[in-house]
């Protein structure tokens, strides 16, 4: 045996001895030992309840399809697609399908406004007089209405979507292009619902104005700020703020019954039936800052948590955002600055022609629920279905 071989063997045995000592020492002290806990899974009974609840809702509402996501770290994960994404082509729904998310867009518009407030560009309690003059809107109470009141729906501004004539024109031709100024001026032609700051009255008009405020202060188009400040910042690969009627694949088609479409468009001709009409092609200008975005269930999961934890706006602005007021006196449903709250769950519901979406996140439980339906109006309502599922998973919280 050579001298070199002897040295190598001695070094090897010494190294093994050190490793053995460290291992035994670790075992003796309990340090450095981490038990990998398997992910929680729903019981067969829970999954059966979740499945039955969704299937019953789809049947009750005559809804072609749905995507549902439940992420409950202490209970399990359940992400499923149901029914049809395209009735004409007989395409089954998948969890990758995108939906128009309607008023969930308000949470993004609000987040950008809160970012601008955090940057010192605007003050939440400044009035809208400056923007009323810039855009020649002729809002009667512009000297009194504040940005905060636009965000929490206490501005008193009539919502343009409550104008039956405007609704009739919009539903009769879903491809019509609208400017935010046109929509606001329709609203201003009506009397305010209440004096500024007095009570909650949901107003899409306020969010159209917030979109104009963002454009005025950033000198960029709203879609550019949405992309930079929200979508890219969170890495949302399947989320967009479109300006054209068509959607990118894969998308779920949206449906309304022929009867509902005729009723909303004041078109009394034709055969009013429950036959479903494809209303996927929809000009998002009608919804714009109040409801134009598109997303899918997995992006909404990430987005709901970002909104619920305040990661997009920072602690100071989140504290402002979470100053909630009941939607109606005594109600468990409350509203802050572009964010709804129900029994500790933070999120929003969105509805545009053909699509009904809800997303809510619980900071206490770190749990997220998302429901995407492809028919409006429906008798189910996505938020009611969402909290019905949450009650199955967390019965003691409801």
N, C-alpha and C positions, 0 to 999 in steps of 0.2 A: 504494500500500500504506500503510495507516495505521500509526501508531506502536504502537498496541496489538497489531495483527497481528504486527508484527516482533518484539515482546517475547515473545509467545506462541510463535512459531516458534523463537526462540532458546532459550527454556526447554525446549521439546520436544526439540530436538536435543541440548541439554545433558543432559537426562534419559536419552535414548537412549544417549548416550556413556558415562554412568556405568554404565548397565545392561550395555552391551557390555563395558566394562572389567571389571566384576565377573564377568561370565560367562567371559571369556577368562582372567581371573586364576584363577577356580575350576578351569577346565579345565587350566591350566598346573600348578597345585599339586596337583590331585587331590582337594582338599577339597570337601565338600558334594555329592559325587557318590555316590549310593547305588544299587547295583544291586539291583533287586528280584528275589529268588530265587524261582522258581516253586515251589509246594508239591510235596513229594515224592509220587510215585505208584508204586504197586506194579506190578511187571512183569506181563505177561500170564501168565507161568509161575507167579508167586507167587499171583496171583488164582485161577488154576486149581487150585492146590494147596489154598488156603484153602477154595474152594468144594467140592472133592471131599471134604475132611476133614469138613466140616459135613454134607454130604449123606449120606456113609457113616455118620456117627454117628446121624443121625435114622433112617436105615433100620435100623441095628443095634439101636437102643433102642426102635423102634416109637413114636417121639415125634411127635406131630401137628405141632408147629411150633416155631420158634425165632427169636430175634432175636440177632444177633451184632454186636458193635462192636469194631473194631480201630483205635486211633489211635496211630500210630508216626511221630512227626514227621520222622525221618530216612529213613523208608521209604514211608509212604503212609497213607491212611485207607480203611477198608473197613467200611461199616455196611449190613447186609443183613437182610431178613426172609425167613423160609422157612415153607412149609407153611400149616397152618390154625390160626387163633385160636379158631374155633368150629366144631366138626364138624357139629353139628345144623343150623346156619344156613349152612354152607359159606362161612364168612368167612375170607378169606386174612389171614395175619399181615402186619402193617405195623410199621415201626420205631417208631411212636407208641404201640403197645400197652403197657399196664401189666401188671406181674406182681407177685404176692406174692413178696417177696425173702427171707423166712424169716430165718435167723440172721445175715444181713448187718445186721439190726437191732441185733445185739449191739455192732457198732462204734459205733452212735449212742448206745446206752445207756452204753457205756464212755466215749465222748467227753463226755457230760454229767457223769458221775462225775468225770472228770479235770478238767473245768472247775470243778466245785465244790471239788476239791482245790486247784486253782490259785488259787481265790478265798479259800482258807483256811477254808472252811466245814466240810470234813472232812479227815481225814488218811488216806492210803492204808493206813497200817499200824495204824490203830485197829481194835479188834475189833468184832464185830457184836453184842455183848451188849446194847447199848442198844436196837437195833432188834428183837432177839429178844424183849425184854421189852415194848416198845411194841406189837408186833403179836401177842404171846402165841403164838409159834411153837414154843417148846420144843425148840430145836435143841440137841442134847447138847453139842456143842463150841463153843457160842457165845462162850465166854470166851477161846477160842484162835483161832478163824477171823478173818482180817482181810479188809478190803475188797479189798486187793490180791489175796488168794487167790481171792476170788470172781471177780475180773476175769480172772485167768490160769488158772482152772480147776484150782487146786491146793488148794481148800478141803476136798476129800474128801467133799463132800456128794453123796449119791446123786442122779442126775438123774431127775426125775419122768417123763421120757419113756422111761426104761428100765424102768418098771413095766408089765409086760404087761397087768395088769388095767386100769390106767388107760388104756393105749393102746387096749385093746379097747372100753372105754366111749366113748372119744373118737372112734374111727373108726366105731363103730356109729351115732353121732349127732354129726356134725361141727358142728351148730348149738348144742350145749350151751354154756352160759356157765359159766366158771370164775373164781373169785377167785384172786389170787396166793397168798393164805394157804392156800386149799384145796390148790393144787398143791404148795406147800412142805410142807404137813403129810403129803401122800402120800409125799413123798420122805423125810421124817424118820421115817416108819414103817419104813423100811429101815435097815440098818446102814450107816454111812459106808463108802465104798469104800476110803479110806486115811486115816491121820492127817493133820490140816491141815498143809499146806506140804511134804508129802513127795514127791508126784508128780502129774503131769498126769492129770486124768480129766474129760473134757468134761461139764459139768453145766449144764443149763438151769435147775436150781433156783437156782444162784448168781445168775443174771441176773434171775430173778423177784424175788429178794431185793434186788438192786441197784435194780430199779424201785421197790420200796417205800422204799428208802433215799432215792432222789431225791424221792419224794413227801413223805417226812417232813421232809427238809431244806429243800425249796423251798416247801412248803405249797401246791403246785399239783399237779393231775393230771399224770401222766406224758405224756399226749398234748399237753398245753399246753406243757410244757417241750421236748418233741420239736419242736413247731411253732416255738417261739420261738428255741431255741438251735441248731437244726440246719437245719430245712427253710427257714424264712424267712431265716435268716442267710446261707444259700448260694443263695437264690433258686431253689429246686427246685420248679418249677411242677407237676410231675407225680408228686410224692412225697407220701405221707401216712402217718399212723399211725392206722389206723382202729380204731374200737371196735365197729362193727357188721359183720355177715357179708357184706353186699353190697359190690361194688366199683364205682367210677365208670368210665364209658366214656371212651376206648376201652380195654378190657381183654382180655387173652388168657384164655380159659377154661383151667382146670387139669384134668388127667385122671389117673385111676388105672385099672389093669385091674380088672375085676370080681373076678378071682382074688385079687389083692393086697388089695383092700378087704375081701373076706370073710376072708382069712387074718388080717389085722391086727385085725379086729373079733371074732375068735373065733366068727364066725357060720359054722357048718359046713353050713348049709342052702343050697340054691340051686345053680345050675349054675356051677361055677368055670370061667370062660373068660377068654380074653385080650381080650374085648370091653371097650372103654374106657368108663368111667363119669365123668360130669362132677362134679367135686368143688369147683367154683369157690366156691360158697356155703359159707363156713367161718368159724366164730366165732373171731376173732383173740385172744380172751381166753386160749385154750389156749397161745398162743405169747407174747403180750404183750411184755414187755421183752426177751424172748429171740428174738422172730421175727415180729412183727405187721406190719411196714411193707410198703408198696406203692411201686413206682417203675417207671421205664422206662429204656431203654438210655442215652439222652442225659443224663438226670439222674444215672444211676449213673456215667457218665463223669466228670462234675463232682465228684460225691461221692467217688469213689475217689481222685481227686487231692487233695482236701481232707484226707481221712483219711491218705493216704500222705505228705503234706508236713507234717502236724501243724498246719495253719492254724486248725483248730477249737480246739485245746487249748494252743497256745503251745510254745515250745522246751523249757522245763523239764519240762512234763508229757509232751511227746513223748519226751523222753529216758527217762522212766519207762516209757512205753508200749512202747518198743522194747527193753526188757530181755526178750529172748526165751529160751525153753527148748524143746528138742525135744519134739514130741508123743509120740514113743517114742524111746528111746535110739538115737542114730546116725542119726535121720531128718533129711532135708533140710527137712521141714515143721516149722516152729517156731511158737510162740504167745507173744504178749506180753500186754498188758493190753487185751483185746478186739480184738486184731488178729493175723492170721496172716502168716507170712512164708515164702516159698519161693524160695530162690536169689536173694534180693534183691528179689523182688516182694512188695508189701504189699497185703493185702486180706482177703477172706473169702468163704466159700461159704455159701449158705442153701438150706434145703429144708423145705418144708411140704407138706401134701397137694396134689398136682397141679403143684407148681412147684419147679424146681431151677435156682438162679441162682449165678453166680460173677462177682466183679469183682476185678481186681488192677491195681496201678499200680507202675511201676518208677521210683523217684526218679532213678536213674542215667541212664535213657534218656528220661525224661519221657513214657513210653508207657503207654497204658491199654488193657486188654482186658476185655470184658464178654460173658458168655454167658448167655442166658435160655432155658430149656427149659420146656415145659408138660406134662410127665408125670413122675410119681414112683410107685414107685421105678423107676429105669431102669438099664440095664447100662452106660450111657455115663459118667454123672456129669459135671456141668458144669465142675468144676475140671480134670478130666482132659482134656476137650475144649479148654478155654481154654489150658492149657499145651501141648497139641498144636499149636494155632494159633500160639502164641508161638514154638515151636520152628521153625516154618516161617519166621517173620519174622526171628528172631534165633537161628539154629542154633548159633552159637558160645557163646551164653549157657547152652545146655543140653547 
